[in-house]
Amino acid sequence: MRCGLLSIDSTMRSNATVGPPLECLFYRNDSLDGFQHYIKLEENHPYLTRIRQTWDESIRSAFQQLPSLTEVFEAD
């Protein structure tokens, strides 16, 4: 579910026609007899804010750790 929330968050940032609230139903494996949990996440929901901030910080950190292009230019 976290991956799905990150994906829809990216979509919301790039497409103004997509936005909150996000409504999620959770089912047990192999069962559609009724959902186990339901959540409705508004734009400022603490979990959505936290997952967005954590993802942003992590992606920036990963970018900073990428090898520099200097190596490529020095090889020429």
PALOVO-803960 format. One record per residue: residue number from 0; x, y, z of N, C-alpha, C, CB in turn. Coordinates in nm, 2 decimals. Glycine has a CB too. Example, Ala and Ser with C-alpha at 12.3 -4.5 7.8 and 13.67 -1.06 7.14 Angstrom:
// residues 2
(0; (1.32; -0.57; 0.78); (1.23; -0.45; 0.78); (1.32; -0.33; 0.78); (1.13; -0.45; 0.90))
(1; (1.28; -0.22; 0.71); (1.37; -0.11; 0.71); (1.29; 0.00; 0.79); (1.41; -0.06; 0.57))
END
This chain:
// residues 76
(0; (0.08; -0.12; 0.00); (0.00; 0.00; 0.00); (0.09; 0.13; 0.00); (-0.09; 0.00; 0.12))
(1; (0.20; 0.12; 0.07); (0.29; 0.24; 0.07); (0.33; 0.28; -0.07); (0.41; 0.21; 0.16))
(2; (0.37; 0.17; -0.15); (0.41; 0.20; -0.28); (0.30; 0.27; -0.36); (0.46; 0.07; -0.35))
(3; (0.18; 0.22; -0.35); (0.07; 0.28; -0.41); (0.04; 0.42; -0.37); (-0.06; 0.20; -0.39))
(4; (0.06; 0.45; -0.24); (0.04; 0.59; -0.19); (0.15; 0.68; -0.25); (0.04; 0.59; -0.04))
(5; (0.27; 0.63; -0.26); (0.38; 0.71; -0.32); (0.35; 0.74; -0.47); (0.51; 0.64; -0.30))
(6; (0.30; 0.64; -0.53); (0.27; 0.65; -0.68); (0.16; 0.76; -0.70); (0.23; 0.52; -0.74))
(7; (0.05; 0.75; -0.62); (-0.06; 0.84; -0.64); (-0.01; 0.98; -0.59); (-0.18; 0.80; -0.56))
(8; (0.07; 0.99; -0.49); (0.13; 1.12; -0.45); (0.20; 1.19; -0.57); (0.21; 1.11; -0.33))
(9; (0.29; 1.11; -0.63); (0.36; 1.16; -0.75); (0.26; 1.21; -0.86); (0.46; 1.06; -0.81))
(10; (0.16; 1.13; -0.88); (0.06; 1.17; -0.98); (-0.01; 1.30; -0.94); (-0.04; 1.05; -1.00))
(11; (-0.04; 1.31; -0.81); (-0.11; 1.44; -0.77); (-0.02; 1.56; -0.79); (-0.14; 1.43; -0.62))
(12; (0.11; 1.54; -0.77); (0.20; 1.65; -0.79); (0.22; 1.69; -0.94); (0.34; 1.62; -0.74))
(13; (0.20; 1.60; -1.03); (0.22; 1.63; -1.17); (0.09; 1.65; -1.25); (0.30; 1.52; -1.23))
(14; (-0.02; 1.62; -1.19); (-0.15; 1.63; -1.26); (-0.25; 1.69; -1.17); (-0.20; 1.48; -1.31))
(15; (-0.29; 1.82; -1.20); (-0.38; 1.89; -1.12); (-0.52; 1.84; -1.11); (-0.39; 2.04; -1.17))
(16; (-0.55; 1.74; -1.20); (-0.69; 1.69; -1.19); (-0.70; 1.57; -1.09); (-0.73; 1.64; -1.33))
(17; (-0.58; 1.53; -1.04); (-0.58; 1.42; -0.94); (-0.55; 1.48; -0.80); (-0.48; 1.31; -0.98))
(18; (-0.63; 1.44; -0.70); (-0.60; 1.50; -0.57); (-0.68; 1.43; -0.46); (-0.63; 1.64; -0.57))
(19; (-0.65; 1.47; -0.34); (-0.72; 1.41; -0.23); (-0.87; 1.45; -0.23); (-0.66; 1.46; -0.10))
(20; (-0.94; 1.38; -0.15); (-0.90; 1.27; -0.05); (-0.87; 1.14; -0.12); (-1.01; 1.25; 0.05))
(21; (-0.78; 1.07; -0.06); (-0.74; 0.93; -0.11); (-0.82; 0.84; -0.02); (-0.59; 0.91; -0.10))
(22; (-0.90; 0.75; -0.08); (-0.97; 0.65; 0.00); (-0.92; 0.51; -0.03); (-1.12; 0.66; -0.04))
(23; (-0.88; 0.44; 0.07); (-0.82; 0.31; 0.06); (-0.90; 0.20; 0.14); (-0.68; 0.31; 0.11))
(24; (-0.92; 0.09; 0.07); (-0.99; -0.03; 0.14); (-0.88; -0.14; 0.15); (-1.12; -0.07; 0.06))
(25; (-0.88; -0.20; 0.26); (-0.78; -0.31; 0.28); (-0.86; -0.44; 0.30); (-0.69; -0.29; 0.40))
(26; (-0.83; -0.54; 0.22); (-0.89; -0.67; 0.22); (-0.79; -0.78; 0.27); (-0.96; -0.71; 0.08))
(27; (-0.84; -0.88; 0.33); (-0.76; -0.99; 0.36); (-0.73; -1.07; 0.23); (-0.82; -1.09; 0.47))
(28; (-0.61; -1.14; 0.23); (-0.58; -1.22; 0.11); (-0.69; -1.32; 0.08); (-0.45; -1.29; 0.13))
(29; (-0.72; -1.33; -0.05); (-0.82; -1.43; -0.10); (-0.96; -1.41; -0.04); (-0.77; -1.57; -0.07))
(30; (-1.00; -1.29; 0.00); (-1.13; -1.27; 0.05); (-1.18; -1.13; 0.01); (-1.12; -1.27; 0.21))
(31; (-1.30; -1.14; -0.05); (-1.37; -1.01; -0.09); (-1.50; -1.01; -0.01); (-1.39; -1.01; -0.24))
(32; (-1.51; -1.08; 0.10); (-1.63; -1.08; 0.18); (-1.66; -0.95; 0.26); (-1.63; -1.20; 0.27))
(33; (-1.57; -0.87; 0.26); (-1.58; -0.75; 0.34); (-1.44; -0.69; 0.37); (-1.66; -0.77; 0.47))
(34; (-1.43; -0.56; 0.37); (-1.30; -0.51; 0.39); (-1.26; -0.51; 0.54); (-1.29; -0.37; 0.33))
(35; (-1.13; -0.51; 0.56); (-1.09; -0.52; 0.70); (-1.07; -0.37; 0.75); (-0.95; -0.60; 0.71))
(36; (-1.01; -0.29; 0.67); (-0.98; -0.15; 0.71); (-1.02; -0.05; 0.60); (-0.84; -0.13; 0.76))
(37; (-1.06; 0.06; 0.64); (-1.09; 0.17; 0.54); (-1.02; 0.30; 0.60); (-1.24; 0.20; 0.52))
(38; (-0.95; 0.37; 0.51); (-0.89; 0.50; 0.55); (-0.92; 0.60; 0.44); (-0.74; 0.49; 0.58))
(39; (-0.94; 0.72; 0.49); (-0.96; 0.84; 0.40); (-0.85; 0.94; 0.44); (-1.10; 0.90; 0.41))
(40; (-0.76; 0.97; 0.34); (-0.65; 1.06; 0.37); (-0.67; 1.19; 0.30); (-0.52; 0.99; 0.32))
(41; (-0.69; 1.29; 0.37); (-0.70; 1.43; 0.32); (-0.56; 1.48; 0.29); (-0.78; 1.52; 0.42))
(42; (-0.55; 1.59; 0.22); (-0.43; 1.65; 0.18); (-0.33; 1.67; 0.30); (-0.45; 1.79; 0.12))
(43; (-0.38; 1.71; 0.41); (-0.29; 1.73; 0.53); (-0.29; 1.62; 0.63); (-0.34; 1.86; 0.59))
(44; (-0.34; 1.50; 0.59); (-0.34; 1.39; 0.69); (-0.19; 1.36; 0.73); (-0.40; 1.26; 0.62))
(45; (-0.17; 1.34; 0.86); (-0.03; 1.33; 0.91); (0.04; 1.21; 0.85); (-0.04; 1.30; 1.06))
(46; (-0.02; 1.10; 0.82); (0.05; 0.99; 0.76); (0.09; 1.02; 0.61); (-0.04; 0.86; 0.75))
(47; (0.00; 1.09; 0.54); (0.04; 1.13; 0.40); (0.15; 1.23; 0.40); (-0.09; 1.18; 0.33))
(48; (0.15; 1.32; 0.50); (0.25; 1.42; 0.51); (0.38; 1.35; 0.54); (0.22; 1.52; 0.62))
(49; (0.38; 1.26; 0.64); (0.50; 1.19; 0.68); (0.56; 1.10; 0.57); (0.47; 1.11; 0.80))
(50; (0.48; 1.03; 0.50); (0.53; 0.95; 0.39); (0.59; 1.03; 0.28); (0.42; 0.85; 0.34))
(51; (0.52; 1.14; 0.25); (0.57; 1.24; 0.14); (0.71; 1.30; 0.18); (0.47; 1.35; 0.12))
(52; (0.72; 1.34; 0.31); (0.85; 1.40; 0.35); (0.96; 1.30; 0.36); (0.83; 1.46; 0.49))
(53; (0.93; 1.18; 0.41); (1.03; 1.08; 0.41); (1.08; 1.04; 0.27); (0.98; 0.95; 0.48))
(54; (0.99; 1.03; 0.18); (1.02; 0.99; 0.04); (1.11; 1.10; -0.02); (0.90; 0.97; -0.05))
(55; (1.07; 1.23; 0.00); (1.15; 1.34; -0.05); (1.29; 1.34; 0.00); (1.08; 1.47; -0.02))
(56; (1.30; 1.33; 0.13); (1.43; 1.33; 0.19); (1.52; 1.21; 0.14); (1.42; 1.32; 0.35))
(57; (1.46; 1.09; 0.13); (1.53; 0.98; 0.09); (1.58; 0.99; -0.06); (1.45; 0.85; 0.11))
(58; (1.49; 1.04; -0.14); (1.53; 1.05; -0.28); (1.64; 1.16; -0.30); (1.40; 1.09; -0.37))
(59; (1.63; 1.26; -0.22); (1.74; 1.36; -0.23); (1.87; 1.30; -0.18); (1.70; 1.49; -0.14))
(60; (1.87; 1.23; -0.08); (1.99; 1.16; -0.02); (2.05; 1.06; -0.12); (1.96; 1.09; 0.11))
(61; (1.96; 0.99; -0.19); (2.01; 0.89; -0.29); (2.07; 0.97; -0.41); (1.89; 0.80; -0.34))
(62; (2.01; 1.08; -0.45); (2.07; 1.16; -0.56); (2.21; 1.21; -0.52); (1.97; 1.27; -0.59))
(63; (2.22; 1.26; -0.40); (2.35; 1.31; -0.35); (2.46; 1.20; -0.35); (2.34; 1.37; -0.22))
(64; (2.42; 1.08; -0.34); (2.52; 0.97; -0.33); (2.56; 0.91; -0.47); (2.46; 0.86; -0.24))
(65; (2.49; 0.96; -0.57); (2.53; 0.91; -0.71); (2.67; 0.95; -0.74); (2.42; 0.96; -0.81))
(66; (2.74; 0.87; -0.82); (2.87; 0.91; -0.86); (2.87; 1.04; -0.94); (2.94; 0.80; -0.94))
(67; (2.97; 1.12; -0.92); (2.99; 1.24; -1.00); (3.02; 1.22; -1.14); (3.09; 1.33; -0.93))
(68; (2.98; 1.31; -1.23); (3.01; 1.30; -1.37); (3.16; 1.34; -1.40); (2.92; 1.39; -1.45))
(69; (3.22; 1.39; -1.30); (3.36; 1.43; -1.31); (3.45; 1.31; -1.36); (3.42; 1.49; -1.18))
(70; (3.42; 1.20; -1.31); (3.49; 1.08; -1.35); (3.48; 1.05; -1.50); (3.44; 0.95; -1.27))
(71; (3.37; 1.08; -1.55); (3.35; 1.06; -1.70); (3.43; 1.16; -1.78); (3.20; 1.07; -1.73))
(72; (3.43; 1.28; -1.74); (3.50; 1.39; -1.81); (3.65; 1.37; -1.79); (3.46; 1.52; -1.76))
(73; (3.70; 1.32; -1.68); (3.84; 1.30; -1.66); (3.90; 1.18; -1.74); (3.87; 1.28; -1.51))
(74; (3.81; 1.09; -1.78); (3.85; 0.97; -1.85); (3.89; 1.01; -2.00); (3.75; 0.87; -1.85))
(75; (3.84; 1.12; -2.05); (3.86; 1.16; -2.19); (4.00; 1.21; -2.21); (3.76; 1.27; -2.23))
END
